Amino acid sequence: MNGRTSTPNKMADAQIVEALDATLPAIMMDARRAASGIVMGEHGRRRAGVGDAFWQYREWSNGESIRQVDWRRSAKSDKLFIRERERQNPALLQIWCDQRPSMNWTSDPKIPTKAQRGLIIGLALAIATRAGGERVHALGLNTPLNNEIQFARLLVEAGQKLPLQYQAGQVLLISDGLELPEIWAQRVQHITSARAQLIVLLIADRAELEFPFQGRIAFSTSPT
């Protein structure tokens, strides 16, 4: 038989949290480095919403109140236009980093586990988003990003299960997606029905992408 045995490291939730907590300083260092390289560009609130500053004109849609029509602008065309204002309240990004046992695995001890890589990405995006003037929460926990280490611990806590409480805004799910399609379909439907904008980021170990195995391979869910 050629190849090697791949053994996901399945631990109790408390052990996973403890193991990740020990690596948080290194994770934070990588996340801050990654965040510093993210170019936010135009400020994230450059979009329509409640505010005083003019944003743009857009065409009136059937069903909207006629009181919203800007008649001066509409008089210059054969169409009706609405004068939109720039939104001034910050948007909300809600992040979930999957911490299920399948995420706590790496094909090479020299590279981060999928859970660690997910936290690095989630924290980097959280730091960059906050720097852009927006709000950031761990999904299901109404606690804003203030202390970065504490926020990392909140992401680990929230990642033990997928909360069903969402607020209006954006929801970012970071996971390996290794669950039944029916489970993901239910999650997507629940989030989108709550009028939250859903973003899914899939994390894969390089061995899962390349699958460098030959012959008969024994996969085990118990640590060696």
C-alpha positions, 0 to 999 in steps of 0.5 A: 500500500502506498500513501499515508494515513490522514488522522483528523485531530478530534477533541472536545470543545473545551480542548479545542478552545484551550488549544486555540487560545494558546496560539492566539498571540501568533494568530493575532500577529498574522492577522494584524500583518494581513490586515495592514495589507488590505486596501479599503479604497473608498470608504465603506459607507459610500452607499445610499441610506439615511443621511444629509449629504446627496449621494446619487439619483436613481430611477424610480421603481414601481411601488415606491412612494411618489413623494420620493420623486425629485421632480426637478431632476425628473423634469429633465427626462421622460423618467422619474428619479429619486434623490438618494442621500449617503448613508451615515450610519456604519454597516455591520459585519458579523463573522463566524469562524467554524470551530467544528472538529473537522476544522481542527486539522492540518495535513502538515504540523508545520502549517496552521490548522483550518481553524487557525487559518480561518481565525487569521482571515476572520480577524484580519477582515475584522480589523480592516473593517473596523479601521474603515469605520464600520462595526464588527461583531462575532456572529450571535454575540452583540459585542463589538470589536474593541480588544482584539484578543478578546474578540478572537476568543469570542470568535472561537466561542461563537464558532462552537455552534452556528447561532441563529440570531442575525442583525441587518448587515453582512454575515461572513461564514468561514468554514471548510463546508464539510457538512451535508448540503442540506445543512448548508441550504438551511443555513443559507435560507435562514440567513437570507430570509433574515435580509442579511447579506451572506458571504461564505468563505471556504477553507481547505487544507492543501491535501484536501485540494491536491489529494496526494494519496495513492492506493488504499488510505485509512482515514481515522477520526481518533487521534493517534 
